[in-house]
Amino acid sequence: MNIPKFYELMQPVLTVIEELGGSGTNQEIAEGVILCLNLPDDVVSHPHNPDKSSQTEVEYRLAWARTYLKNYGLLENSEKGVWAFSERYQRGMQIEVNEVLQTVRAKFKKSKKEDANGTPEIVADPESWREELHQTILALDPSAFERLTKRILREVGFVQVEVTGQSGDGGIDGKGIVKMQEVLSYHVVFQCKRYKGSVGAGAIRDFRGAMVGRADKGLFITTGIFTRDAEKEASRDGASPIDLINGESLVNMLKKLRLGVNVRMVEEVEVDSGWFEKI
């Protein structure tokens, strides 16, 4: 499969962030790069390692591209996962990929060896925690996974969350109410599946059929990934809206909510020699 190498994604990442106004989330950057390179659906949906990770291969390689650009000094990211240009970046900048690779590798004084997919063997894998968290979620027993789902939904604003999944319930695993500013409320039914692979458009259509007349919105959660056709079906004009949370989004939510994830901020101290020269 002709999936771009991580270093082939670095310039498109910069181009997309510039088009976004100088900053963007992982999802915005990924969607922009996919459009920029006109990547086909089979490439976009190809999983990195379905037994260990909730990411697609493109998402995994984009993470490495961002990491290199950060260590090269062109990008910085906030605690909330927003990537933005550093002061070093200049509008319309075209990078020399080999220079970026050599500079970052020299910085960490590691091997320049790469595997067959172009994945670098330098610095700590920036996404290793995702694989560990994904494996932890998949290892939960069904009742624990239900409790985790209810906790996440409550943390993001759901009330009256119930897990109702029963045979013959049309794929609906639970329901809840989302309160908006203590004025408006939306009844939501959800389906939550621990998949290692891809969820296709058929599963979305089946879920929509089950939710008709029972809720204002639908929410489909999976530990796997959604195919591009599934994403299009979920947002199809004229049909009941269904929001999607894939494994990558689920992992990000746990990190953001600090549920089962500890985030340590490391202080970086740099001496400003220029300051002393002006004394």
Secondary structure as GFF3:
##gff-version 3
##sequence-region A 1 279
A	DSSP	three_ten_helix	6	9	.	.	.	ID=ss1
A	DSSP	alpha_helix	10	19	.	.	.	ID=ss2
A	DSSP	beta_strand	23	25	.	.	.	ID=ss3
A	DSSP	alpha_helix	26	37	.	.	.	ID=ss4
A	DSSP	alpha_helix	41	44	.	.	.	ID=ss5
A	DSSP	alpha_helix	57	72	.	.	.	ID=ss6
A	DSSP	beta_strand	75	77	.	.	.	ID=ss7
A	DSSP	beta_strand	82	85	.	.	.	ID=ss8
A	DSSP	alpha_helix	97	108	.	.	.	ID=ss9
A	DSSP	alpha_helix	128	138	.	.	.	ID=ss10
A	DSSP	alpha_helix	142	155	.	.	.	ID=ss11
A	DSSP	beta_strand	158	163	.	.	.	ID=ss12
A	DSSP	beta_strand	174	180	.	.	.	ID=ss13
A	DSSP	beta_strand	184	193	.	.	.	ID=ss14
A	DSSP	beta_strand	198	199	.	.	.	ID=ss15
A	DSSP	alpha_helix	201	211	.	.	.	ID=ss16
A	DSSP	beta_strand	217	222	.	.	.	ID=ss17
A	DSSP	beta_strand	225	226	.	.	.	ID=ss18
A	DSSP	alpha_helix	228	234	.	.	.	ID=ss19
A	DSSP	beta_strand	242	245	.	.	.	ID=ss20
A	DSSP	alpha_helix	247	257	.	.	.	ID=ss21
A	DSSP	alpha_helix	273	277	.	.	.	ID=ss22
###
